[in-house]
Amino acid sequence: MKKIMIYFLLLALPATSFCQKTNDSVPVVKTDYLAKSKSQKTAAFILLGIGVTTLTIAAVGDLDLDALGTVVGVGGIATIASIPLFIASGKNKRKAMNASAFIKMETIPLLQKQSFVQNSYPAFSVHIIF
C-alpha cells in the first residue's frame, strides 16, 4: 500500500509542477483610471466653484474689512488647489486611454508519453504605458 501511495505521488508531482496560481481579482485598469479621473475632475470643479464664488462675493464689496481677508484667502487657495487636481485628472485619463487588456496565447511544456510537448493556453495580458 505504501508503494502505491508513493507511485501515485510521484505521478501527480509533474502535473502540479507546471501549473500556475490563478489570481481571482484581475485588475480592471482602464475603468479604475477613468473612475479616478472623473472623481478628481469633480473635486477640481467643486474647489474651483467655491473659489470663484467666494472671490465674487468679495468683489461685490458687501463684506467687513475683517472678513474680507479671510474670504479672499479661502477663495484664492480653493482656486489654486483646483489646478493640480485638473492636471492629475488629465494624466489619469491619458493613462486610461493608453492602457489595454487582451488575451494572447502562451505555450507551456507538458509531459505526454515520455516526452515534452508544447501546449498552448490563453493568457490575460495588461499593457500600461506610463
Contact map, one row per residue, 1 for C-alpha under 8 A:
1111100000000000000000000000000000000000000000000000000000000000000000000000000000000000000000000000000000000000000000000000000000
1111110000000000000000000000000000000000000000000000000000000000000000000000000000000000000000000000000000000000000000000000000000
1111111000000000000000000000000000000000000000000000000000000000000000000000000000000000000000000000000000000000000000000000000000
1111111100000000000000000000000000000000000000000000000000000000000000000000000000000000000000000000000000000000000000000000000000
1111111110000000000000000000000000000000000000000000000000000000000000000000000000000000000000000000000000000000000000000000000000
0111111111000000000000000000000000000000000000000000000000000000000000000000000000000000000000000000000000000000000000000000000000
0011111111100000000000000000000000000000000000000000000000000000000000000000000000000000000000000000000000000000000000000000000000
0001111111110000000000000000000000000000000000000000000000000000000000000000000000000000000000000000000000000000000000000000000000
0000111111111000000000000000000000000000000000000000000000000000000000000000000000000000000000000000000000000000000000000000000000
0000011111111100000000000000000000000000000000000000000000000000000000000000000000000000000000000000000000000000000000000000000000
0000001111111110000000000000000000000000000000000000000000000000000000000000000000000000000000000000000000000000000000000000000000
0000000111111111000000000000000000000000000000000000000000000000000000000000000000000000000000000000000000000000000000000000000000
0000000011111111100000000000000000000000000000000000000000000000000000000000000000000000000000000000000000000000000000000000000000
0000000001111111110000000000000000000000000000000000000000000000000000000000000000000000000000000000000000000010000000000000000000
0000000000111111111000000000000000000000000000000000000000000000000000000000000000000000000000000000000000000000000000000000000000
0000000000011111111000000000000000000000000000000000000000000000000000000000000000000000000000000000000000000000000000000000000000
0000000000001111111000000000000000000000000000000000000000000000000000000000000000000000000000000000000000000000000000000000000000
0000000000000111111100000000000000000000000000000000000000000000000000000000000000000000000000000000000000011100000000000000000000
0000000000000011111110000000000000000000000000000000000000000000000000000000000000000000000000000000000000000000000000000000000000
0000000000000000011111000000000000000000000000000000000000000000000000000000000000000000000000000000000000000000000000000000000000
0000000000000000001111100000000000000000000000000000000000000000000000000000000000000000000000000000000000000000000000000000000000
0000000000000000000111110000000000000000000000000000000000000000000000000000000000000000000000000000000000000000000000000000000000
0000000000000000000011111100000000000000000000000000000000000000000000000000000000000000000000000000000000000000000000000000000000
0000000000000000000001111100000000000000000000000000000000000000000000000000000000000000000000000000000000000000000000000000000000
0000000000000000000000111110000000000000000000000000000000000000000000000000000000000000000000000000000000000000000000000000000000
0000000000000000000000111111000000000000000000000000000000000000000000000000000000000000000000000000000000000000000000000000000000
0000000000000000000000001111100000000000000000000000000000000000000000000000000000000000000000000000000000000000000000000000000000
0000000000000000000000000111111100000000000000000000000000000000000000000000000000000000000000000000000000000000000000000000000000
0000000000000000000000000011111110000000000000000000000000000000000000000000000000000000000000010010000000000000000000000000010000
0000000000000000000000000001111111000000000000000000000000000000000000000000000000000000000000111011000000000000000000000000000000
0000000000000000000000000001111111100000000000000000000000000000000000000000000000000000000000010000000000000000000000000000000000
0000000000000000000000000001111111110000000000000000000000000000000000000000000000000000000000010000000000000000000000000000000000
0000000000000000000000000000111111111000000000000000000000000000000000000000000000000000000110110000000000000000000000000000000000
0000000000000000000000000000011111111100000000000000000000000000000000000000000000000000000110010000000000000000000000000000000000
0000000000000000000000000000001111111110000000000000000000000000000000000000000000000000000000000000000000000000000000000000000000
0000000000000000000000000000000111111111000000000000000000000000000000000000000000000000100100000000000000000000000000000000000000
0000000000000000000000000000000011111111100000000000000000000000000000000000000000000001110110000000000000000000000000000000000000
0000000000000000000000000000000001111111110000000000000000000000000000000000000000000000100000000000000000000000000000000000000000
0000000000000000000000000000000000111111111000000000000000000000000000000000000000000000000000000000000000000000000000000000000000
0000000000000000000000000000000000011111111100000000000000000000000000000000000000001101100000000000000000000000000000000000000000
0000000000000000000000000000000000001111111110000000000000000000000000000000000000001100100000000000000000000000000000000000000000
0000000000000000000000000000000000000111111111000000000000000000000000000000000000000000000000000000000000000000000000000000000000
0000000000000000000000000000000000000011111111100000000000000000000000000000000001001000000000000000000000000000000000000000000000
0000000000000000000000000000000000000001111111110000000000000000000000000000000011101100000000000000000000000000000000000000000000
0000000000000000000000000000000000000000111111111000000000000000000000000000000001000000000000000000000000000000000000000000000000
0000000000000000000000000000000000000000011111111100000000000000000000000000000000000000000000000000000000000000000000000000000000
0000000000000000000000000000000000000000001111111110000000000000000000000000011011000000000000000000000000000000000000000000000000
0000000000000000000000000000000000000000000111111111000000000000000000000000011001000000000000000000000000000000000000000000000000
0000000000000000000000000000000000000000000011111111100000000000000000000000001000000000000000000000000000000000000000000000000000
0000000000000000000000000000000000000000000001111111110000000000000000000010011000000000000000000000000000000000000000000000000000
0000000000000000000000000000000000000000000000111111111000000000000000000111111000000000000000000000000000000000000000000000000000
0000000000000000000000000000000000000000000000011111111100000000000000000010001000000000000000000000000000000000000000000000000000
0000000000000000000000000000000000000000000000001111111110000000000000000010000000000000000000000000000000000000000000000000000000
0000000000000000000000000000000000000000000000000111111111000000000000110110000000000000000000000000000000000000000000000000000000
0000000000000000000000000000000000000000000000000011111111100000000000110011000000000000000000000000000000000000000000000000000000
0000000000000000000000000000000000000000000000000001111111110000000000000000000000000000000000000000000000000000000000000000000000
0000000000000000000000000000000000000000000000000000111111111100000000000000000000000000000000000000000000000000000000000000000000
0000000000000000000000000000000000000000000000000000011111111110000100110000000000000000000000000000000000000000000000000000000000
0000000000000000000000000000000000000000000000000000001111111000000000000000000000000000000000000000000000000000000000000000000000
0000000000000000000000000000000000000000000000000000000111111100000000000000000000000000000000000000000000000000000000000000000000
0000000000000000000000000000000000000000000000000000000011111110000000000000000000000000000000000000000000000000000000000000000000
0000000000000000000000000000000000000000000000000000000011011111000000000000000000000000000000000000000000000000000000000000000000
0000000000000000000000000000000000000000000000000000000001001111101100000000000000000000000000000000000000000000000000000000000000
0000000000000000000000000000000000000000000000000000000000000111111100000000000000000000000000000000000000000000000000000000000000
0000000000000000000000000000000000000000000000000000000000000011111110000000000000000000000000000000000000000000000000000000000000
0000000000000000000000000000000000000000000000000000000000000001111111000000000000000000000000000000000000000000000000000000000000
0000000000000000000000000000000000000000000000000000000000000011111111100000000000000000000000000000000000000000000000000000000000
0000000000000000000000000000000000000000000000000000000001000011111111110000000000000000000000000000000000000000000000000000000000
0000000000000000000000000000000000000000000000000000000000000000111111111000000000000000000000000000000000000000000000000000000000
0000000000000000000000000000000000000000000000000000000000000000011111111100000000000000000000000000000000000000000000000000000000
0000000000000000000000000000000000000000000000000000011001000000001111111110000000000000000000000000000000000000000000000000000000
0000000000000000000000000000000000000000000000000000011001000000000111111111000000000000000000000000000000000000000000000000000000
0000000000000000000000000000000000000000000000000000000000000000000011111111100000000000000000000000000000000000000000000000000000
0000000000000000000000000000000000000000000000000010010000000000000001111111110000000000000000000000000000000000000000000000000000
0000000000000000000000000000000000000000000000000111111000000000000000111111111000000000000000000000000000000000000000000000000000
0000000000000000000000000000000000000000000000000010001000000000000000011111111100000000000000000000000000000000000000000000000000
0000000000000000000000000000000000000000000000000010000000000000000000001111111110000000000000000000000000000000000000000000000000
0000000000000000000000000000000000000000000000110110000000000000000000000111111111000000000000000000000000000000000000000000000000
0000000000000000000000000000000000000000000000111111000000000000000000000011111111100000000000000000000000000000000000000000000000
0000000000000000000000000000000000000000000000000000000000000000000000000001111111110000000000000000000000000000000000000000000000
0000000000000000000000000000000000000000000100100000000000000000000000000000111111111000000000000000000000000000000000000000000000
0000000000000000000000000000000000000000001110110000000000000000000000000000011111111100000000000000000000000000000000000000000000
0000000000000000000000000000000000000000000100000000000000000000000000000000001111111110000000000000000000000000000000000000000000
0000000000000000000000000000000000000000000000000000000000000000000000000000000111111111000000000000000000000000000000000000000000
0000000000000000000000000000000000000001101100000000000000000000000000000000000011111111100000000000000000000000000000000000000000
0000000000000000000000000000000000000001100100000000000000000000000000000000000001111111110000000000000000000000000000000000000000
0000000000000000000000000000000000000000000000000000000000000000000000000000000000111111111000000000000000000000000000000000000000
0000000000000000000000000000000000001001000000000000000000000000000000000000000000011111111100000000000000000000000000000000000000
0000000000000000000000000000000000011101100000000000000000000000000000000000000000001111111110000000000000000000000000000000000000
0000000000000000000000000000000000001000000000000000000000000000000000000000000000000111111111000000000000000000000000000000000000
0000000000000000000000000000000000000000000000000000000000000000000000000000000000000011111111100000000000000000000000000000000000
0000000000000000000000000000000011011000000000000000000000000000000000000000000000000001111111110000000000000000000000000000000000
0000000000000000000000000000000011001000000000000000000000000000000000000000000000000000111111111000000000000000000000000000000000
0000000000000000000000000000000000000000000000000000000000000000000000000000000000000000011111111100000000000000000000000000000000
0000000000000000000000000000010010000000000000000000000000000000000000000000000000000000001111111110000000000000000000000000000111
0000000000000000000000000000111111000000000000000000000000000000000000000000000000000000000111111110000000000000000000000000000000
0000000000000000000000000000010000000000000000000000000000000000000000000000000000000000000011111111000000000000000000000000000000
0000000000000000000000000000000000000000000000000000000000000000000000000000000000000000000001111111000000000000000000000000000110
0000000000000000000000000000110000000000000000000000000000000000000000000000000000000000000000111111100000000000000000000000011110
0000000000000000000000000000010000000000000000000000000000000000000000000000000000000000000000001111110000000000000000000000011100
0000000000000000000000000000000000000000000000000000000000000000000000000000000000000000000000000011111000000000000000000001111000
0000000000000000000000000000000000000000000000000000000000000000000000000000000000000000000000000001111100000000000000000001110000
0000000000000000000000000000000000000000000000000000000000000000000000000000000000000000000000000000111110000000000000000111100000
0000000000000000000000000000000000000000000000000000000000000000000000000000000000000000000000000000011111000000000000000111100000
0000000000000000000000000000000000000000000000000000000000000000000000000000000000000000000000000000001111100000000000011110000000
0000000000000000000000000000000000000000000000000000000000000000000000000000000000000000000000000000000111110000000000011110000000
0000000000000000000000000000000000000000000000000000000000000000000000000000000000000000000000000000000011111000000001111000000000
0000000000000000010000000000000000000000000000000000000000000000000000000000000000000000000000000000000001111100000001111000000000
0000000000000000010000000000000000000000000000000000000000000000000000000000000000000000000000000000000000111110000111100000000000
0000000000000000010000000000000000000000000000000000000000000000000000000000000000000000000000000000000000011111000111100000000000
0000000000000100000000000000000000000000000000000000000000000000000000000000000000000000000000000000000000001111111110000000000000
0000000000000000000000000000000000000000000000000000000000000000000000000000000000000000000000000000000000000111111110000000000000
0000000000000000000000000000000000000000000000000000000000000000000000000000000000000000000000000000000000000011111000000000000000
0000000000000000000000000000000000000000000000000000000000000000000000000000000000000000000000000000000000000011111100000000000000
0000000000000000000000000000000000000000000000000000000000000000000000000000000000000000000000000000000000000011111110000000000000
0000000000000000000000000000000000000000000000000000000000000000000000000000000000000000000000000000000000001111011111000000000000
0000000000000000000000000000000000000000000000000000000000000000000000000000000000000000000000000000000000001111001111100000000000
0000000000000000000000000000000000000000000000000000000000000000000000000000000000000000000000000000000000111100000111110000000000
0000000000000000000000000000000000000000000000000000000000000000000000000000000000000000000000000000000000111100000011111000000000
0000000000000000000000000000000000000000000000000000000000000000000000000000000000000000000000000000000011110000000001111100000000
0000000000000000000000000000000000000000000000000000000000000000000000000000000000000000000000000000000011110000000000111110000000
0000000000000000000000000000000000000000000000000000000000000000000000000000000000000000000000000000001111000000000000011111000000
0000000000000000000000000000000000000000000000000000000000000000000000000000000000000000000000000000001111000000000000001111100000
0000000000000000000000000000000000000000000000000000000000000000000000000000000000000000000000000000111100000000000000000111110000
0000000000000000000000000000000000000000000000000000000000000000000000000000000000000000000000000000111100000000000000000011111000
0000000000000000000000000000100000000000000000000000000000000000000000000000000000000000000000000011110000000000000000000001111100
0000000000000000000000000000000000000000000000000000000000000000000000000000000000000000000000000011100000000000000000000000111110
0000000000000000000000000000000000000000000000000000000000000000000000000000000000000000000000100111000000000000000000000000011111
0000000000000000000000000000000000000000000000000000000000000000000000000000000000000000000000100110000000000000000000000000001111
0000000000000000000000000000000000000000000000000000000000000000000000000000000000000000000000100000000000000000000000000000000111
